[in-house]
Amino acid sequence: MPQEQYAHRSAMQSSEGPQVYKVGIYGWRKRCLYFFVLLLMILILVNLAMTIWILKVMNFTIDGMGNLRITEKGLKLEGDSEFLKPLYAKEIRSRPGNPLYFQSARNVTVNILNEKTKVLTRLVTGPQAVEAHSQKFEVKSLSGKLLFSADDNEVVVGAERLRVLGAEGTVFPKSIETPSVRADPFKELRLESPTRSLVMEAPKGIEINAEAGNMEATCRTELRLESKDGEITLNAANIRLPRLPLASHSSTGSRQKIYELCVCSNGRLFLSQAGASSTCQINTSICS
Protein backbone atom coordinates (compact mmCIF):
# COMPACT_ATOMS: atom_id res chain seq x y z
CA MET A 1 0.00 0.00 0.00
CA PRO A 2 1.35 3.42 -0.82
CA GLN A 3 2.24 5.56 2.08
CA GLU A 4 -0.26 8.23 1.12
CA GLN A 5 -3.29 5.86 1.28
CA TYR A 6 -2.29 4.49 4.73
CA ALA A 7 -1.96 7.96 6.11
CA HIS A 8 -5.35 8.93 4.66
CA ARG A 9 -7.18 5.93 6.25
CA SER A 10 -5.56 6.57 9.61
CA ALA A 11 -6.71 10.14 9.50
CA MET A 12 -10.29 9.11 8.74
CA GLN A 13 -10.44 6.61 11.68
CA SER A 14 -9.09 9.15 14.13
CA SER A 15 -11.69 11.66 13.03
CA GLU A 16 -14.63 9.18 13.63
CA GLY A 17 -13.63 8.37 17.26
CA PRO A 18 -13.31 4.96 19.17
CA GLN A 19 -15.99 2.24 18.49
CA VAL A 20 -17.88 0.67 21.59
CA TYR A 21 -19.06 -3.03 21.57
CA LYS A 22 -21.99 -3.85 24.01
CA VAL A 23 -21.62 -7.06 26.14
CA GLY A 24 -24.66 -8.58 28.19
CA ILE A 25 -28.26 -9.88 27.95
CA TYR A 26 -30.82 -7.57 26.46
CA GLY A 27 -34.38 -7.74 25.29
CA TRP A 28 -36.66 -10.73 26.08
CA ARG A 29 -33.78 -12.73 27.54
CA LYS A 30 -33.27 -10.12 30.22
CA ARG A 31 -36.97 -10.06 31.10
CA CYS A 32 -37.09 -13.89 31.38
CA LEU A 33 -34.05 -13.86 33.68
CA TYR A 34 -35.68 -11.30 35.97
CA PHE A 35 -38.88 -13.35 35.99
CA PHE A 36 -37.08 -16.56 37.04
CA VAL A 37 -35.16 -14.72 39.76
CA LEU A 38 -38.42 -13.28 41.10
CA LEU A 39 -40.13 -16.69 40.99
CA LEU A 40 -37.20 -18.25 42.86
CA MET A 41 -37.42 -15.62 45.58
CA ILE A 42 -41.18 -16.23 45.93
CA LEU A 43 -40.59 -19.99 46.27
CA ILE A 44 -37.92 -19.39 48.89
CA LEU A 45 -40.26 -17.15 50.88
CA VAL A 46 -43.12 -19.68 50.63
CA ASN A 47 -40.81 -22.52 51.68
CA LEU A 48 -39.56 -20.52 54.62
CA ALA A 49 -43.12 -19.64 55.66
CA MET A 50 -44.20 -23.30 55.41
CA THR A 51 -41.22 -24.42 57.48
CA ILE A 52 -42.01 -21.86 60.18
CA TRP A 53 -45.67 -22.92 60.15
CA ILE A 54 -44.76 -26.62 60.50
CA LEU A 55 -42.40 -25.85 63.37
CA LYS A 56 -45.13 -23.86 65.04
CA VAL A 57 -47.85 -26.48 64.56
CA MET A 58 -45.66 -29.44 65.58
CA ASN A 59 -44.35 -27.44 68.51
CA PHE A 60 -40.69 -28.01 67.78
CA THR A 61 -38.45 -26.73 70.53
CA ILE A 62 -34.95 -27.33 71.75
CA ASP A 63 -36.23 -29.91 74.24
CA GLY A 64 -38.31 -31.95 71.77
CA MET A 65 -41.36 -32.01 69.54
CA GLY A 66 -44.99 -31.60 70.58
CA ASN A 67 -45.78 -33.68 73.67
CA LEU A 68 -42.48 -35.52 73.34
CA ARG A 69 -39.66 -34.14 75.43
CA ILE A 70 -36.06 -35.27 75.57
CA THR A 71 -34.70 -35.35 79.11
CA GLU A 72 -31.57 -36.69 80.77
CA LYS A 73 -33.36 -39.90 81.82
CA GLY A 74 -34.95 -40.59 78.43
CA LEU A 75 -38.09 -39.52 76.57
CA LYS A 76 -41.03 -37.87 78.31
CA LEU A 77 -44.41 -38.11 76.58
CA GLU A 78 -47.36 -36.04 77.74
CA GLY A 79 -50.99 -36.60 76.75
CA ASP A 80 -52.49 -39.37 74.59
CA SER A 81 -50.22 -41.15 72.13
CA GLU A 82 -50.74 -43.71 69.39
CA PHE A 83 -48.13 -46.26 68.32
CA LEU A 84 -48.65 -47.89 64.93
CA LYS A 85 -45.71 -50.28 65.24
CA PRO A 86 -44.05 -52.18 68.12
CA LEU A 87 -42.65 -50.12 70.98
CA TYR A 88 -39.38 -51.21 72.60
CA ALA A 89 -38.56 -49.62 75.92
CA LYS A 90 -36.78 -50.52 79.12
CA GLU A 91 -39.29 -48.78 81.38
CA ILE A 92 -42.70 -47.16 80.84
CA ARG A 93 -44.28 -45.17 83.64
CA SER A 94 -46.65 -42.25 84.14
CA ARG A 95 -46.10 -39.01 85.94
CA PRO A 96 -46.30 -39.15 89.75
CA GLY A 97 -49.92 -39.07 90.82
CA ASN A 98 -51.37 -39.81 87.37
CA PRO A 99 -52.62 -43.19 86.07
CA LEU A 100 -51.16 -45.00 83.06
CA TYR A 101 -53.63 -46.24 80.42
CA PHE A 102 -53.14 -48.78 77.63
CA GLN A 103 -55.95 -48.72 75.07
CA SER A 104 -56.42 -50.77 71.92
CA ALA A 105 -59.27 -51.53 69.52
CA ARG A 106 -58.56 -55.29 69.67
CA ASN A 107 -56.11 -56.42 72.32
CA VAL A 108 -52.99 -55.43 74.23
CA THR A 109 -50.12 -57.94 74.25
CA VAL A 110 -47.05 -57.76 76.48
CA ASN A 111 -44.21 -60.18 75.64
CA ILE A 112 -41.05 -60.95 77.62
CA LEU A 113 -38.25 -62.23 75.38
CA ASN A 114 -34.88 -63.79 76.06
CA GLU A 115 -31.58 -63.20 74.29
CA LYS A 116 -32.70 -65.39 71.38
CA THR A 117 -35.97 -63.41 70.95
CA LYS A 118 -37.98 -66.36 72.25
CA VAL A 119 -41.17 -65.53 74.11
CA LEU A 120 -40.87 -66.49 77.79
CA THR A 121 -43.93 -64.75 79.22
CA ARG A 122 -46.95 -63.33 77.44
CA LEU A 123 -49.90 -61.32 78.73
CA VAL A 124 -52.82 -60.84 76.33
CA THR A 125 -55.83 -58.71 77.23
CA GLY A 126 -58.52 -59.22 74.61
CA PRO A 127 -62.20 -58.28 74.22
CA GLN A 128 -63.37 -61.59 75.72
CA ALA A 129 -60.61 -62.81 78.04
CA VAL A 130 -57.32 -62.01 79.75
CA GLU A 131 -54.69 -64.66 79.09
CA ALA A 132 -51.35 -65.11 80.83
CA HIS A 133 -48.81 -67.56 79.40
CA SER A 134 -45.87 -68.33 81.67
CA GLN A 135 -44.27 -71.11 83.65
CA LYS A 136 -45.72 -69.78 86.91
CA PHE A 137 -48.30 -67.15 87.83
CA GLU A 138 -48.18 -65.42 91.22
CA VAL A 139 -50.20 -62.73 92.98
CA LYS A 140 -48.64 -61.10 96.06
CA SER A 141 -49.71 -58.44 98.53
CA LEU A 142 -47.88 -55.20 99.20
CA SER A 143 -46.00 -56.85 102.03
CA GLY A 144 -44.79 -59.64 99.74
CA LYS A 145 -47.13 -62.35 101.06
CA LEU A 146 -48.17 -64.91 98.47
CA LEU A 147 -51.92 -64.69 97.79
CA PHE A 148 -52.28 -66.88 94.71
CA SER A 149 -49.93 -69.10 92.73
CA ALA A 150 -50.48 -71.45 89.80
CA ASP A 151 -48.19 -73.69 87.76
CA ASP A 152 -48.35 -77.06 86.01
CA ASN A 153 -48.29 -79.01 89.27
CA GLU A 154 -50.57 -77.14 91.68
CA VAL A 155 -52.61 -74.06 92.45
CA VAL A 156 -51.92 -72.41 95.81
CA VAL A 157 -54.23 -69.95 97.56
CA GLY A 158 -52.21 -68.20 100.23
CA ALA A 159 -54.96 -65.96 101.60
CA GLU A 160 -56.26 -66.66 105.07
CA ARG A 161 -59.80 -67.02 103.75
CA LEU A 162 -61.22 -68.11 100.39
CA ARG A 163 -64.78 -66.98 99.67
CA VAL A 164 -66.97 -68.32 96.86
CA LEU A 165 -69.83 -65.91 96.13
CA GLY A 166 -71.47 -67.75 93.24
CA ALA A 167 -75.10 -68.84 93.64
CA GLU A 168 -74.22 -72.39 92.59
CA GLY A 169 -71.12 -72.55 94.80
CA THR A 170 -67.97 -74.08 93.41
CA VAL A 171 -67.26 -77.35 91.61
CA PHE A 172 -64.15 -79.46 92.19
CA PRO A 173 -63.78 -82.23 89.59
CA LYS A 174 -61.14 -83.91 91.76
CA SER A 175 -60.18 -83.98 95.41
CA ILE A 176 -59.63 -80.91 97.58
CA GLU A 177 -57.43 -80.60 100.64
CA THR A 178 -58.19 -77.94 103.26
CA PRO A 179 -58.06 -77.66 107.07
CA SER A 180 -61.49 -76.01 107.35
CA VAL A 181 -64.68 -75.68 105.31
CA ARG A 182 -67.33 -73.31 106.66
CA ALA A 183 -70.05 -70.97 105.45
CA ASP A 184 -70.53 -67.29 106.18
CA PRO A 185 -72.48 -66.35 109.31
CA PHE A 186 -76.22 -67.06 108.97
CA LYS A 187 -75.57 -68.95 105.70
CA GLU A 188 -75.99 -72.63 104.94
CA LEU A 189 -73.09 -74.94 104.14
CA ARG A 190 -73.87 -77.75 101.73
CA LEU A 191 -71.50 -80.44 100.50
CA GLU A 192 -72.94 -82.62 97.77
CA SER A 193 -72.05 -84.84 94.87
CA PRO A 194 -74.99 -85.03 92.42
CA THR A 195 -73.93 -88.19 90.55
CA ARG A 196 -71.07 -89.71 92.56
CA SER A 197 -70.09 -90.30 96.16
CA LEU A 198 -68.77 -87.76 98.65
CA VAL A 199 -65.80 -88.90 100.71
CA MET A 200 -64.25 -87.01 103.63
CA GLU A 201 -60.99 -88.36 105.01
CA ALA A 202 -58.65 -87.17 107.76
CA PRO A 203 -55.94 -89.08 109.66
CA LYS A 204 -56.78 -87.51 113.04
CA GLY A 205 -60.51 -87.13 112.79
CA ILE A 206 -63.37 -85.23 111.18
CA GLU A 207 -65.42 -82.77 113.22
CA ILE A 208 -68.82 -81.52 112.05
CA ASN A 209 -70.17 -78.77 114.26
CA ALA A 210 -73.32 -76.62 114.00
CA GLU A 211 -73.20 -74.17 116.87
CA ALA A 212 -76.44 -72.27 116.22
CA GLY A 213 -78.58 -74.64 114.17
CA ASN A 214 -79.38 -78.14 113.08
CA MET A 215 -77.28 -80.65 111.21
CA GLU A 216 -78.97 -82.96 108.69
CA ALA A 217 -77.68 -86.01 106.84
CA THR A 218 -80.05 -87.33 104.17
CA CYS A 219 -79.60 -90.22 101.76
CA ARG A 220 -81.77 -92.25 99.39
CA THR A 221 -80.76 -95.81 100.33
CA GLU A 222 -78.56 -96.43 103.38
CA LEU A 223 -76.79 -94.31 105.96
CA ARG A 224 -73.96 -96.10 107.73
CA LEU A 225 -72.02 -95.07 110.82
CA GLU A 226 -69.01 -97.34 111.15
CA SER A 227 -66.09 -97.29 113.57
CA LYS A 228 -63.39 -99.90 113.02
CA ASP A 229 -61.47 -99.66 116.30
CA GLY A 230 -63.55 -97.36 118.50
CA GLU A 231 -67.17 -96.70 119.32
CA ILE A 232 -70.05 -94.54 118.15
CA THR A 233 -71.47 -92.25 120.82
CA LEU A 234 -74.82 -90.48 120.56
CA ASN A 235 -74.70 -87.85 123.28
CA ALA A 236 -77.95 -85.90 123.49
CA ALA A 237 -80.78 -85.23 125.91
CA ASN A 238 -83.27 -86.84 123.53
CA ILE A 239 -82.58 -89.45 120.87
CA ARG A 240 -85.50 -90.11 118.54
CA LEU A 241 -85.98 -92.91 116.03
CA PRO A 242 -89.51 -92.18 114.77
CA ARG A 243 -89.68 -94.73 111.95
CA LEU A 244 -88.52 -97.90 113.70
CA PRO A 245 -90.61 -100.96 112.83
CA LEU A 246 -93.18 -101.96 115.43
CA ALA A 247 -93.58 -105.62 116.26
CA SER A 248 -97.03 -107.17 116.33
CA HIS A 249 -98.91 -106.75 119.60
CA SER A 250 -102.10 -107.96 121.18
CA SER A 251 -105.28 -105.93 121.32
CA THR A 252 -105.18 -105.75 125.08
CA GLY A 253 -102.15 -103.52 124.93
CA SER A 254 -103.21 -101.37 121.98
CA ARG A 255 -103.45 -98.31 124.20
CA GLN A 256 -100.01 -98.79 125.67
CA LYS A 257 -97.52 -96.04 124.80
CA ILE A 258 -94.39 -97.56 126.33
CA TYR A 259 -92.27 -99.82 124.15
CA GLU A 260 -89.14 -101.82 124.50
CA LEU A 261 -86.21 -101.26 122.11
CA CYS A 262 -84.96 -104.55 120.74
CA VAL A 263 -81.91 -105.44 118.68
CA CYS A 264 -81.69 -108.35 116.26
CA SER A 265 -78.55 -110.39 115.74
CA ASN A 266 -78.00 -108.63 112.41
CA GLY A 267 -78.12 -105.23 114.15
CA ARG A 268 -81.66 -104.30 113.18
CA LEU A 269 -83.67 -102.28 115.72
CA PHE A 270 -87.38 -102.61 116.33
CA LEU A 271 -89.95 -101.75 118.97
CA SER A 272 -91.91 -104.18 121.03
CA GLN A 273 -94.61 -103.65 123.64
CA ALA A 274 -93.20 -103.36 127.11
CA GLY A 275 -94.36 -105.95 129.60
CA ALA A 276 -93.55 -107.32 133.00
CA SER A 277 -90.60 -109.03 131.33
CA SER A 278 -88.82 -108.58 128.05
CA THR A 279 -91.01 -109.12 125.00
CA CYS A 280 -88.21 -109.05 122.42
CA GLN A 281 -88.01 -112.87 122.31
CA ILE A 282 -91.69 -113.10 121.44
CA ASN A 283 -91.31 -110.93 118.31
CA THR A 284 -88.11 -112.35 116.83
CA SER A 285 -89.90 -112.97 113.53
CA ILE A 286 -89.29 -109.34 112.57
CA CYS A 287 -85.53 -110.00 112.45
CA SER A 288 -85.82 -112.48 109.53
JOVEN-V456987 format. One record per residue. N is the residue number from 1. RES is the residue in one letter. PHI is phi in degrees with one decimal (NA if undefined). OMEGA is omega in whole degrees, 0 to 359 (999 if undefined). Layout:
N&RES&PHI&OMEGA  N&RES&PHI&OMEGA
This chain:
1&M&NA&179  2&P&-67.0&184  3&Q&-66.9&181  4&E&-68.7&180  5&Q&-65.4&180  6&Y&-64.5&179  7&A&-67.2&180  8&H&-68.2&180  9&R&-66.1&178  10&S&-64.3&180  11&A&-68.6&180  12&M&-67.5&180  13&Q&-65.9&180  14&S&-69.6&180  15&S&-74.7&180  16&E&-74.7&180  17&G&97.6&182  18&P&-72.7&177  19&Q&-89.5&181  20&V&-110.4&178  21&Y&-105.7&182  22&K&-80.2&179  23&V&-121.3&180  24&G&147.0&181  25&I&-110.0&184  26&Y&-133.9&174  27&G&79.9&184  28&W&-66.9&178  29&R&-66.0&180  30&K&-65.8&180  31&R&-65.6&177  32&C&-64.0&179  33&L&-63.7&178  34&Y&-63.8&180  35&F&-65.6&179  36&F&-65.7&177  37&V&-65.1&179  38&L&-66.2&178  39&L&-62.5&178  40&L&-64.0&178  41&M&-65.1&178  42&I&-63.1&179  43&L&-62.8&178  44&I&-64.1&179  45&L&-65.4&178  46&V&-63.9&179  47&N&-62.6&178  48&L&-64.9&179  49&A&-65.8&178  50&M&-64.3&179  51&T&-63.7&178  52&I&-65.6&180  53&W&-66.4&178  54&I&-64.7&178  55&L&-62.5&181  56&K&-72.6&182  57&V&-68.6&180  58&M&-77.2&177  59&N&58.8&176  60&F&-74.4&175  61&T&-135.7&178  62&I&-69.7&183  63&D&-83.9&181  64&G&163.2&184  65&M&-131.8&177  66&G&59.5&178  67&N&-82.9&181  68&L&-96.6&181  69&R&-121.9&179  70&I&-100.6&180  71&T&-117.5&180  72&E&-69.3&182  73&K&-90.4&180  74&G&144.6&181  75&L&-101.1&179  76&K&-118.5&184  77&L&-116.5&182  78&E&-113.2&179  79&G&86.8&180  80&D&-78.9&181  81&S&-136.7&181  82&E&-128.3&180  83&F&-112.1&182  84&L&-88.9&180  85&K&-131.2&182  86&P&-57.2&179  87&L&-112.2&179  88&Y&-112.0&182  89&A&-150.7&177  90&K&-81.2&182  91&E&-151.1&176  92&I&-127.6&180  93&R&-150.1&180  94&S&-92.6&176  95&R&-69.5&180  96&P&-57.2&179  97&G&90.1&181  98&N&-116.8&180  99&P&-75.6&178  100&L&-118.0&183  101&Y&-112.3&170  102&F&-119.5&185  103&Q&-129.8&181  104&S&-147.6&179  105&A&-73.9&182  106&R&-118.4&180  107&N&-152.2&176  108&V&-121.7&183  109&T&-119.4&177  110&V&-119.3&182  111&N&-115.1&173  112&I&-112.6&185  113&L&-111.0&174  114&N&-99.6&182  115&E&-64.0&181  116&K&-96.5&179  117&T&56.9&175  118&K&-96.7&184  119&V&-72.0&177  120&L&-97.6&181  121&T&-137.3&181  122&R&-138.8&177  123&L&-123.7&183  124&V&-120.9&175  125&T&-110.1&183  126&G&-110.2&181  127&P&-70.9&183  128&Q&-117.4&184  129&A&-157.3&173  130&V&-115.7&185  131&E&-115.6&176  132&A&-125.1&180  133&H&-113.9&179  134&S&-163.4&177  135&Q&-72.3&180  136&K&-151.9&181  137&F&-120.5&183  138&E&-131.9&173  139&V&-127.2&183  140&K&-125.0&176  141&S&-82.6&180  142&L&-64.9&179  143&S&-82.1&180  144&G&93.7&180  145&K&-75.5&180  146&L&-73.8&178  147&L&-100.5&182  148&F&-152.5&179  149&S&-147.1&181  150&A&-146.1&174  151&D&-146.7&182  152&D&-68.5&186  153&N&-94.5&186  154&E&-157.5&174  155&V&-121.0&184  156&V&-113.4&174  157&V&-109.5&185  158&G&-90.7&180  159&A&-70.9&180  160&E&-68.7&183  161&R&-145.4&177  162&L&-112.3&181  163&R&-111.9&176  164&V&-113.2&187  165&L&-99.3&181  166&G&-66.9&181  167&A&-66.2&180  168&E&-92.9&179  169&G&76.4&180  170&T&-131.8&183  171&V&-117.5&176  172&F&-115.0&181  173&P&-68.0&178  174&K&-127.9&186  175&S&-72.3&177  176&I&-133.7&181  177&E&-121.0&182  178&T&-155.3&178  179&P&-77.3&184  180&S&-153.6&174  181&V&-128.1&182  182&R&-151.3&179  183&A&-94.7&175  184&D&-67.4&178  185&P&-56.7&180  186&F&65.8&176  187&K&-118.8&180  188&E&-85.5&175  189&L&-114.5&182  190&R&-129.6&175  191&L&-115.5&184  192&E&-147.7&174  193&S&-128.7&188  194&P&-61.5&186  195&T&-120.7&181  196&R&-130.0&181  197&S&-90.8&178  198&L&-116.3&184  199&V&-119.3&175  200&M&-119.5&183  201&E&-128.9&176  202&A&-157.4&182  203&P&-68.8&184  204&K&-109.7&177  205&G&131.2&178  206&I&-124.8&181  207&E&-117.1&177  208&I&-117.5&188  209&N&-133.0&174  210&A&-122.2&188  211&E&-75.4&185  212&A&-126.3&181  213&G&-164.1&183  214&N&-95.8&174  215&M&-125.8&184  216&E&-122.0&174  217&A&-128.6&185  218&T&-123.4&177  219&C&-141.8&182  220&R&-89.5&185  221&T&-110.3&187  222&E&-129.5&174  223&L&-120.4&185  224&R&-115.2&172  225&L&-117.7&187  226&E&-126.4&176  227&S&-128.4&185  228&K&-74.2&185  229&D&-113.8&185  230&G&-117.8&183  231&E&-137.0&178  232&I&-111.9&184  233&T&-113.6&173  234&L&-108.6&186  235&N&-110.2&180  236&A&-156.2&178  237&A&-67.5&179  238&N&-132.5&175  239&I&-121.4&185  240&R&-117.2&173  241&L&-127.3&191  242&P&-71.5&187  243&R&-111.3&176  244&L&-69.3&179  245&P&-66.7&182  246&L&-108.7&179  247&A&-69.3&180  248&S&-63.5&183  249&H&-141.7&181  250&S&-82.1&183  251&S&-71.0&181  252&T&-67.8&181  253&G&-108.5&183  254&S&-68.3&181  255&R&-90.4&182  256&Q&-76.1&182  257&K&-113.6&178  258&I&-112.2&183  259&Y&-127.4&178  260&E&-105.1&179  261&L&-90.1&183  262&C&-116.4&181  263&V&-127.2&177  264&C&-81.1&179  265&S&-66.6&178  266&N&-87.2&178  267&G&93.9&182  268&R&-76.8&179  269&L&-102.7&174  270&F&-154.3&181  271&L&-106.6&176  272&S&-137.0&180  273&Q&-61.7&179  274&A&-76.3&179  275&G&-135.6&178  276&A&-62.5&175  277&S&-130.0&182  278&S&-64.4&179  279&T&-108.3&182  280&C&-66.4&183  281&Q&-68.6&181  282&I&-71.7&186  283&N&-111.1&180  284&T&-71.1&180  285&S&-64.0&180  286&I&-71.8&181  287&C&-80.6&184  288&S&-76.8&999
